[in-house]
Amino acid sequence: MLRIAVLGAGRIANIHAANVAANPDVKLVLIADPWREGVDALAGKLGCAAAYDCAEAIARDDVDAIVIGTPTDTHIDLMLRAVKLGKPVLCEKPIDLDFAKAARAVEEIERLNGKVMLGFNRRFDPDTLQMRKAIARGDVGEVRQVVITSRDPGLAPVEYLTHSGGIFRDMTIHDFDTARTLLGEEPTEVIAIASRLVEPALAQIDDYDSVMVLLRTASGKQCHINCCREAVYGYDQRLEV
């Protein structure tokens, strides 16, 4: 049985830890994070060990694999620590907010033949997979336009948003990933507009809550993404090809 350590005790780490704990094929060994109150609460709820040093947790002999749900600026260091010990990693996106640093990290992981997966969960959503298979079979003909609706049920805590990298790199990044897959080509042009329609105070952290994006590939294929941090009726994810 694969023995897993979850790093982080915040919003996304709570989701990952609960999923690991509920999976009968793996064992949640521990939760690790310097935030003692959060770790103790989460570990107590899920019935696993609590640790307060992520580096020490990675190095433990009773841990086979790592799930990283810590702040973005810690991702590269923790990933590389695990990879150097030969431990596979599931890491929340993005790798880093600096593209050059992220690219260097990818090169190092490849050099070490590491096994790292980023948390682009929608690639494995049943409806998205069905859409991709239908495109591959030619059921929908030639893909010309893609429309993506992406809306969260509510604004995340400001403490999280402050370190998230902003709505484009934290939330819309999922939609960029989906668009690339469905279009079958890389976008070469991007047009984006952003507003603060839910929480004007996001101006204090230079972030937005409502955005619209247009993408166009070299061959002219198009994608429209409408994305909002809050939908009063609940979580809303839709695709149209």
C-alpha positions as CSV (number, residue, x, y, z in Angstrom):
1,M,0.0,0.0,0.0
2,L,1.3,3.4,-1.0
3,R,2.1,5.6,2.0
4,I,1.4,9.3,1.4
5,A,2.4,12.5,3.2
6,V,0.3,15.6,2.5
7,L,2.2,18.9,2.8
8,G,0.0,21.8,3.7
9,A,-2.9,22.4,6.0
10,G,-4.8,25.1,4.2
11,R,-7.7,25.2,1.7
12,I,-6.5,22.9,-1.0
13,A,-4.4,20.6,1.3
14,N,-7.6,19.9,3.2
15,I,-9.2,18.6,0.0
16,H,-6.2,16.5,-1.0
17,A,-5.8,15.0,2.5
18,A,-9.5,14.1,2.7
19,N,-9.2,12.4,-0.7
20,V,-6.1,10.4,0.3
21,A,-7.7,9.4,3.6
22,A,-10.8,8.2,1.8
23,N,-8.9,6.1,-0.8
24,P,-8.7,2.4,0.4
25,D,-5.7,1.7,-1.8
26,V,-3.4,4.2,-0.1
27,K,-2.5,5.2,3.5
28,L,-2.4,8.8,4.7
29,V,0.6,8.8,7.0
30,L,0.8,12.4,8.0
31,I,0.0,16.0,7.4
32,A,2.9,18.4,7.6
33,D,3.0,22.2,7.7
34,P,4.6,24.9,10.0
35,W,1.0,26.0,10.8
36,R,0.6,23.9,14.0
37,E,-3.0,24.7,14.6
38,G,-4.1,23.8,11.1
39,V,-2.0,20.6,11.1
40,D,-3.3,19.4,14.4
41,A,-6.9,20.1,13.4
42,L,-6.7,18.3,10.1
43,A,-4.6,15.4,11.3
44,G,-7.0,14.9,14.2
45,K,-10.0,14.9,11.9
46,L,-8.4,12.4,9.5
47,G,-6.7,10.2,12.1
48,C,-3.1,10.5,10.9
49,A,0.2,11.9,12.3
50,A,0.9,15.6,12.5
51,A,4.3,17.1,11.6
52,Y,5.5,20.7,11.4
53,D,8.6,20.4,9.2
54,C,7.9,19.6,5.6
55,A,11.5,18.7,4.7
56,E,11.6,16.2,7.5
57,A,8.3,14.7,6.5
58,I,9.5,14.2,2.9
59,A,12.6,12.3,4.2
60,R,10.7,9.9,6.5
61,D,11.2,6.2,5.7
62,D,7.5,5.5,6.2
63,V,6.5,7.9,3.4
64,D,6.5,6.7,-0.2
65,A,4.9,9.6,-2.0
66,I,4.2,13.3,-1.5
67,V,1.2,15.5,-2.1
68,I,2.1,19.2,-2.1
69,G,-0.6,21.7,-1.2
70,T,1.6,24.4,0.3
71,P,1.9,28.1,-0.9
72,T,3.2,28.4,-4.4
73,D,6.6,29.9,-3.5
74,T,7.5,26.6,-1.7
75,H,6.6,24.2,-4.5
76,I,9.9,23.9,-6.2
77,D,12.0,23.3,-3.1
78,L,9.6,20.6,-1.8
79,M,9.3,19.0,-5.2
80,L,13.0,18.7,-5.7
81,R,13.6,17.4,-2.2
82,A,11.1,14.6,-2.9
83,V,12.4,13.8,-6.4
84,K,16.0,13.6,-5.1
85,L,14.8,10.9,-2.7
86,G,13.1,9.0,-5.5
87,K,9.6,9.8,-4.3
88,P,6.8,10.6,-6.7
89,V,5.0,13.9,-6.3
90,L,1.5,15.3,-6.9
91,C,1.9,19.1,-6.7
92,E,-0.7,21.8,-6.9
93,K,-0.3,24.2,-9.7
94,P,1.4,26.4,-10.6
95,I,5.0,25.2,-10.2
96,D,6.1,28.8,-9.5
97,L,5.0,32.3,-10.3
98,D,8.3,32.9,-12.1
99,F,8.4,31.2,-15.5
100,A,12.2,31.0,-15.6
101,K,12.4,29.3,-12.2
102,A,9.6,26.9,-13.2
103,A,11.4,26.0,-16.5
104,R,14.7,25.3,-14.6
105,A,12.8,23.1,-12.1
106,V,11.3,21.1,-14.9
107,E,14.8,20.6,-16.4
108,E,16.1,19.4,-13.1
109,I,13.2,17.0,-12.5
110,E,13.7,15.5,-16.0
111,R,17.5,15.2,-15.4
112,L,16.7,13.3,-12.2
113,N,14.1,11.2,-14.0
114,G,11.6,12.3,-11.3
115,K,7.9,11.5,-11.3
116,V,5.9,14.7,-10.8
117,M,2.3,15.5,-11.7
118,L,0.6,18.8,-11.4
119,G,-2.9,19.2,-10.1
120,F,-4.7,19.8,-13.4
121,N,-7.6,17.7,-12.2
122,R,-10.0,18.6,-15.1
123,R,-7.9,16.6,-17.5
124,F,-9.4,13.6,-15.7
125,D,-13.0,14.8,-15.3
126,P,-15.3,12.2,-17.0
127,D,-17.1,14.8,-19.1
128,T,-13.8,16.4,-20.3
129,L,-12.4,13.0,-21.1
130,Q,-15.6,12.1,-23.1
131,M,-15.2,15.4,-25.0
132,R,-11.6,14.7,-25.8
133,K,-12.4,11.2,-27.0
134,A,-15.2,12.4,-29.2
135,I,-12.9,14.9,-30.8
136,A,-10.2,12.3,-31.4
137,R,-12.8,10.0,-33.0
138,G,-13.9,12.8,-35.3
139,D,-17.5,12.7,-33.9
140,V,-17.7,16.5,-33.7
141,G,-15.8,17.2,-37.0
142,E,-13.2,19.9,-37.2
143,V,-12.8,21.9,-34.0
144,R,-13.2,25.6,-34.8
145,Q,-14.3,27.3,-31.6
146,V,-14.3,26.3,-27.9
147,V,-16.3,28.0,-25.1
148,I,-15.4,27.5,-21.5
149,T,-17.4,28.6,-18.5
150,S,-15.5,28.4,-15.2
151,R,-17.1,29.7,-12.0
152,D,-16.3,29.0,-8.4
153,P,-19.1,28.9,-5.8
154,G,-17.4,31.6,-3.6
155,L,-14.4,33.8,-3.1
156,A,-11.5,32.1,-1.5
157,P,-10.0,33.6,1.7
158,V,-7.9,36.7,1.2
159,E,-5.0,35.0,3.0
160,Y,-5.0,32.4,0.2
161,L,-5.5,34.9,-2.6
162,T,-2.7,37.0,-1.5
163,H,-0.2,34.2,-2.3
164,S,-2.1,32.6,-5.2
165,G,-0.5,34.5,-8.0
166,G,-3.8,36.0,-9.1
167,I,-6.9,34.7,-10.8
168,F,-5.2,34.0,-14.2
169,R,-2.4,31.8,-12.7
170,D,-4.5,30.3,-9.9
171,M,-8.0,29.7,-11.4
172,T,-8.0,30.4,-15.1
173,I,-4.9,28.3,-15.5
174,H,-7.2,25.2,-15.5
175,D,-9.1,26.7,-18.4
176,F,-6.0,27.5,-20.4
177,D,-4.9,23.9,-19.9
178,T,-8.3,22.6,-21.1
179,A,-8.3,25.0,-24.1
180,R,-4.9,23.8,-25.3
181,T,-6.2,20.2,-25.2
182,L,-9.5,20.8,-27.0
183,L,-8.1,23.1,-29.6
184,G,-5.2,20.7,-30.4
185,E,-2.9,23.7,-30.9
186,E,-1.1,26.2,-28.8
187,P,-2.6,29.7,-28.7
188,T,-0.5,32.4,-30.3
189,E,-2.8,35.4,-29.4
190,V,-4.4,36.3,-26.1
191,I,-6.8,39.1,-25.2
192,A,-8.0,39.4,-21.6
193,I,-10.1,41.8,-19.6
194,A,-10.6,41.7,-15.8
195,S,-12.8,43.3,-13.2
196,R,-13.5,43.3,-9.5
197,L,-17.3,42.7,-9.5
198,V,-17.5,40.5,-6.4
199,E,-14.9,42.1,-4.1
200,P,-13.5,45.6,-4.9
201,A,-11.0,45.2,-2.0
202,L,-9.0,42.8,-4.2
203,A,-7.4,45.9,-5.6
204,Q,-5.3,45.9,-2.5
205,I,-3.6,42.7,-3.6
206,D,-3.7,43.6,-7.4
207,D,-6.1,40.8,-8.2
208,Y,-9.5,40.4,-9.9
209,D,-12.5,38.1,-9.5
210,S,-14.1,38.2,-12.9
211,V,-12.3,37.8,-16.2
212,M,-12.9,37.0,-19.9
213,V,-10.3,35.7,-22.2
214,L,-10.1,35.2,-26.0
215,L,-7.4,32.8,-27.4
216,R,-6.5,32.3,-31.1
217,T,-4.1,29.7,-32.5
218,A,-1.9,30.1,-35.6
219,S,-4.5,28.4,-37.8
220,G,-7.3,30.6,-36.5
221,K,-9.0,28.4,-34.0
222,Q,-10.6,30.3,-31.2
223,C,-11.5,29.9,-27.5
224,H,-13.6,32.1,-25.2
225,I,-13.2,31.7,-21.5
226,N,-15.4,33.3,-19.0
227,C,-14.2,32.9,-15.4
228,C,-15.5,34.2,-12.1
229,R,-14.6,33.6,-8.4
230,E,-18.2,33.5,-7.3
231,A,-21.4,32.0,-8.7
232,V,-24.3,32.4,-6.3
233,Y,-25.9,29.2,-7.6
234,G,-22.8,27.0,-7.0
235,Y,-19.8,25.5,-8.8
236,D,-20.2,25.8,-12.6
237,Q,-17.9,24.2,-15.2
238,R,-19.1,23.9,-18.8
239,L,-17.5,23.1,-22.1
240,E,-18.8,23.8,-25.6
241,V,-17.0,22.7,-28.8
